[in-house]
Amino acid sequence: MPAAIAYHDVRKAGDRLVCDAAPVALVHDRFVPLHLREEPLMPDLLVRSIVKEYPTRGEPLRVLRGVSFEMSAGENLAIVGPSGCGKSTLLHILGTLEQPTSGTVELGGVNPFTLSEPELARFRHEKIGFIFQDHHLLPQCSVLENVLIPTLALGGTTEQDIERAHMLLERVGLAQRLNHHPAEISGGERQRVAIARALIAKPVLLLADEPTGNLDRSTAESVASLLLELQQQEQTMLVCVTHSTALAERLQQQMELDGGLLQKLAA
């Protein structure tokens, strides 16, 4: 193949540009051989035209009115909006806990709402991690046991699961609290346990519903830093619903849900 391709050597052939040496494409004002051109990657999360309605005695209550967005591995997104606007509903749909009235969700090329109930449950446990405003730790279980609970739904806890739980708890600064119970640790530490639990199965999508909502400012900043650091290290996607402007501004993308519509937040 020649080192360079002159413009006058290029001709049109159907919907492609070709020359005597090789087919080429115009990329950033340069002709590039097609076999060297980078093909666009499909997004890892594709959300298209999500509508959610609830029946009422009168007209159906439409909470979501055609929500669309997409994300790739390692990206994070903050969704803000007034109370009652449908943020948690959208999070439940992304987490396959609720079905949309219409529209599609694809995670890793799979539409989970086409799966059987057993397949959907396994898909959810393997692909999606949840972090809630309230940590939802089991009070009778130790810190280590709480982190390992999601593995029970995947056929039982393995040695590799235990090793990963130890590793995650060390990364969240709780290596010395493995055998403590939730009542014996602080609120910020409980939320750190919840983050480790959400990551135990190596999810591709992490969903956080007001993850710092019950914490004081200093603790919230610390937990937010930890969450974003781990999300980047794990290269998972993060969708975070929050009322906190401070938290939202730390994420790569900010969108607002209002009137059932999701739009980029004005700068």
C-alpha positions as CSV (number, residue, x, y, z in Angstrom):
1,M,0.0,0.0,0.0
2,P,1.4,3.5,-0.8
3,A,2.5,5.6,2.1
4,A,0.2,8.4,1.0
5,I,-2.9,8.6,-1.2
6,A,-3.3,11.6,-3.4
7,Y,-6.7,13.3,-3.6
8,H,-6.8,12.9,-7.4
9,D,-6.3,9.1,-7.1
10,V,-9.5,8.8,-5.2
11,R,-12.8,8.0,-7.0
12,K,-16.3,7.3,-5.9
13,A,-17.6,3.7,-6.1
14,G,-21.2,3.4,-4.9
15,D,-21.3,4.6,-1.4
16,R,-17.5,4.2,-0.8
17,L,-14.4,6.1,-1.8
18,V,-11.8,3.9,-3.4
19,C,-8.4,4.2,-5.0
20,D,-6.0,1.8,-6.8
21,A,-4.3,0.9,-3.5
22,A,-7.2,0.4,-1.1
23,P,-10.7,1.6,-0.2
24,V,-10.5,4.8,1.9
25,A,-12.8,6.9,4.1
26,L,-12.8,10.6,4.9
27,V,-12.0,10.8,8.6
28,H,-11.4,14.2,10.2
29,D,-10.5,15.7,6.7
30,R,-8.1,12.9,5.9
31,F,-8.5,9.8,3.7
32,V,-7.9,6.7,5.7
33,P,-7.8,3.1,4.4
34,L,-11.1,1.5,5.5
35,H,-9.4,-1.5,7.2
36,L,-7.6,1.0,9.5
37,R,-10.6,3.1,10.3
38,E,-12.0,2.8,13.8
39,E,-15.6,1.6,13.7
40,P,-17.9,3.4,16.2
41,L,-18.5,1.3,19.3
42,M,-22.1,0.5,20.4
43,P,-23.0,2.0,23.7
44,D,-23.1,-0.4,26.6
45,L,-26.4,1.0,27.9
46,L,-29.0,2.1,25.4
47,V,-32.2,3.6,26.6
48,R,-34.8,4.6,24.0
49,S,-38.1,6.3,24.3
50,I,-39.0,5.0,27.8
51,V,-42.6,5.8,28.7
52,K,-44.1,4.8,32.1
53,E,-47.8,5.1,32.9
54,Y,-49.8,4.1,36.0
55,P,-53.5,3.5,35.8
56,T,-55.9,5.8,37.6
57,R,-59.6,6.2,37.8
58,G,-59.4,8.8,35.1
59,E,-56.6,9.2,32.5
60,P,-53.4,7.2,33.0
61,L,-50.7,9.0,35.0
62,R,-47.8,9.4,32.7
63,V,-44.6,9.7,34.8
64,L,-42.0,9.2,32.0
65,R,-42.7,10.6,28.5
66,G,-40.0,9.2,26.2
67,V,-36.7,9.2,28.1
68,S,-33.7,8.4,26.0
69,F,-29.9,8.3,26.6
70,E,-26.9,6.1,26.2
71,M,-23.7,5.3,28.1
72,S,-20.5,3.4,27.7
73,A,-18.2,1.6,30.2
74,G,-16.5,4.0,32.6
75,E,-19.0,6.8,32.2
76,N,-21.1,8.3,35.0
77,L,-24.3,10.4,34.9
78,A,-26.1,12.4,37.5
79,I,-29.9,12.8,37.2
80,V,-31.5,15.6,39.1
81,G,-35.0,16.9,39.3
82,P,-37.8,17.9,41.7
83,S,-39.3,15.3,44.1
84,G,-42.0,13.2,42.5
85,C,-40.7,13.8,38.9
86,G,-40.0,10.1,38.3
87,K,-36.3,9.8,39.0
88,S,-36.7,6.7,41.2
89,T,-39.1,5.2,38.7
90,L,-36.5,5.6,36.0
91,L,-33.9,4.0,38.2
92,H,-36.2,1.0,38.9
93,I,-36.7,0.5,35.1
94,L,-32.9,0.7,34.5
95,G,-32.5,-1.9,37.3
96,T,-35.2,-4.1,35.8
97,L,-37.3,-3.8,38.9
98,E,-40.2,-2.3,36.9
99,Q,-41.1,-2.7,33.2
100,P,-41.7,0.4,31.1
101,T,-45.0,0.9,29.5
102,S,-43.2,1.3,26.2
103,G,-39.7,1.9,25.0
104,T,-36.6,-0.3,25.3
105,V,-33.6,-0.7,27.5
106,E,-30.5,-2.6,26.3
107,L,-27.6,-3.5,28.6
108,G,-24.7,-5.1,26.9
109,G,-26.9,-5.7,23.8
110,V,-29.6,-7.5,25.8
111,N,-33.1,-6.3,26.3
112,P,-33.7,-7.7,29.8
113,F,-37.5,-7.3,29.5
114,T,-37.6,-10.1,26.9
115,L,-36.1,-12.6,29.4
116,S,-38.0,-15.1,31.5
117,E,-38.4,-14.4,35.2
118,P,-35.5,-16.7,36.2
119,E,-33.3,-15.3,33.4
120,L,-34.1,-11.8,34.4
121,A,-33.3,-12.4,38.1
122,R,-29.9,-13.8,37.2
123,F,-29.3,-11.0,34.7
124,R,-30.0,-8.4,37.4
125,H,-27.8,-10.0,39.9
126,E,-24.9,-10.4,37.5
127,K,-25.1,-7.1,35.6
128,I,-26.5,-4.5,38.0
129,G,-25.5,-3.1,41.4
130,F,-27.7,-1.0,43.6
131,I,-26.8,1.6,46.2
132,F,-29.7,3.2,48.1
133,Q,-30.1,6.3,50.3
134,D,-30.6,3.9,53.3
135,H,-27.9,1.3,53.3
136,H,-30.3,-1.6,53.8
137,L,-27.7,-3.7,55.6
138,L,-28.9,-6.8,57.5
139,P,-28.4,-6.0,61.2
140,Q,-27.8,-9.6,62.2
141,C,-24.9,-10.0,59.6
142,S,-21.4,-8.8,59.9
143,V,-19.9,-6.3,57.5
144,L,-18.2,-9.1,55.5
145,E,-21.4,-11.2,55.4
146,N,-23.4,-8.1,54.2
147,V,-21.0,-7.6,51.3
148,L,-21.3,-11.3,50.3
149,I,-25.1,-11.5,50.4
150,P,-25.6,-10.8,46.6
151,T,-23.4,-13.9,45.8
152,L,-26.0,-16.2,47.4
153,A,-28.4,-15.5,44.5
154,L,-25.7,-16.6,42.0
155,G,-25.4,-20.1,43.2
156,G,-23.5,-19.7,46.5
157,T,-20.4,-17.9,47.8
158,T,-17.1,-19.0,46.5
159,E,-13.5,-18.5,47.7
160,Q,-13.1,-16.0,44.9
161,D,-16.1,-14.1,46.2
162,I,-14.7,-14.0,49.7
163,E,-11.3,-12.8,48.4
164,R,-13.1,-10.0,46.4
165,A,-15.1,-9.0,49.4
166,H,-12.0,-8.6,51.5
167,M,-10.4,-6.6,48.6
168,L,-13.4,-4.3,48.3
169,L,-13.6,-3.7,52.0
170,E,-9.9,-2.9,52.1
171,R,-10.4,-0.4,49.3
172,V,-13.3,1.3,51.1
173,G,-11.2,1.5,54.3
174,L,-13.0,-1.1,56.3
175,A,-10.5,-3.9,56.5
176,Q,-10.5,-3.6,60.3
177,R,-14.3,-3.8,60.5
178,L,-15.0,-7.2,58.8
179,N,-16.6,-8.8,61.8
180,H,-18.5,-5.7,63.1
181,H,-22.2,-5.5,62.7
182,P,-24.0,-2.4,61.2
183,A,-25.0,-1.1,64.6
184,E,-21.3,-1.0,65.6
185,I,-20.2,1.3,62.7
186,S,-20.9,4.9,61.6
187,G,-23.4,6.0,59.0
188,G,-20.6,6.8,56.5
189,E,-19.1,3.4,57.1
190,R,-22.4,1.7,56.5
191,Q,-22.7,3.4,53.2
192,R,-19.1,2.3,52.4
193,V,-20.3,-1.3,53.0
194,A,-23.2,-0.7,50.7
195,I,-20.9,0.4,47.9
196,A,-18.7,-2.7,48.4
197,R,-21.8,-4.9,48.3
198,A,-23.0,-3.2,45.1
199,L,-19.7,-4.0,43.4
200,I,-19.2,-7.6,44.7
201,A,-20.6,-9.2,41.5
202,K,-18.6,-7.0,39.1
203,P,-21.7,-5.3,37.7
204,V,-21.5,-3.4,34.4
205,L,-24.1,-0.9,35.6
206,L,-24.2,0.7,39.1
207,L,-27.4,2.5,40.1
208,A,-27.3,4.9,43.1
209,D,-30.4,6.5,44.6
210,E,-29.4,9.5,46.8
211,P,-26.3,7.7,48.0
212,T,-25.2,10.6,50.2
213,G,-28.7,11.8,51.2
214,N,-28.5,10.7,54.8
215,L,-24.9,11.8,55.4
216,D,-23.5,15.1,56.8
217,R,-21.5,17.3,54.3
218,S,-18.1,16.0,55.2
219,T,-19.0,12.4,55.2
220,A,-21.0,12.8,52.0
221,E,-18.0,14.3,50.2
222,S,-15.8,11.4,51.4
223,V,-18.4,8.8,50.3
224,A,-18.9,10.5,46.9
225,S,-15.1,10.5,46.3
226,L,-14.9,6.9,47.2
227,L,-17.9,5.9,45.0
228,L,-16.4,7.8,41.9
229,E,-12.9,6.4,42.5
230,L,-14.2,2.8,42.6
231,Q,-16.5,3.3,39.7
232,Q,-13.6,4.5,37.6
233,Q,-11.3,1.7,38.8
234,E,-13.9,-0.9,38.0
235,Q,-14.9,0.8,34.7
236,T,-18.5,0.2,35.4
237,M,-21.2,2.7,34.4
238,L,-22.8,4.8,37.1
239,V,-26.3,6.4,37.1
240,C,-26.8,8.5,40.2
241,V,-30.1,10.1,41.2
242,T,-29.6,13.0,43.6
243,H,-30.9,16.2,44.9
244,S,-27.3,17.2,45.8
245,T,-25.9,19.8,43.4
246,A,-22.4,19.2,44.9
247,L,-22.6,15.5,44.1
248,A,-24.1,16.1,40.6
249,E,-21.4,18.5,39.6
250,R,-18.7,15.9,40.3
251,L,-20.1,13.5,37.7
252,Q,-19.1,13.6,34.0
253,Q,-22.7,14.3,32.8
254,Q,-25.6,16.0,34.4
255,M,-29.2,15.6,33.2
256,E,-32.5,16.9,34.6
257,L,-35.8,15.0,34.7
258,D,-38.8,17.3,34.7
259,G,-42.3,16.9,33.3
260,G,-41.4,13.3,32.4
261,L,-38.6,14.4,30.0
262,L,-34.9,14.0,30.5
263,Q,-32.7,16.7,29.2
264,K,-29.1,17.8,29.5
265,L,-28.7,20.3,32.4
266,A,-28.1,23.8,31.3
267,A,-24.6,25.0,32.2
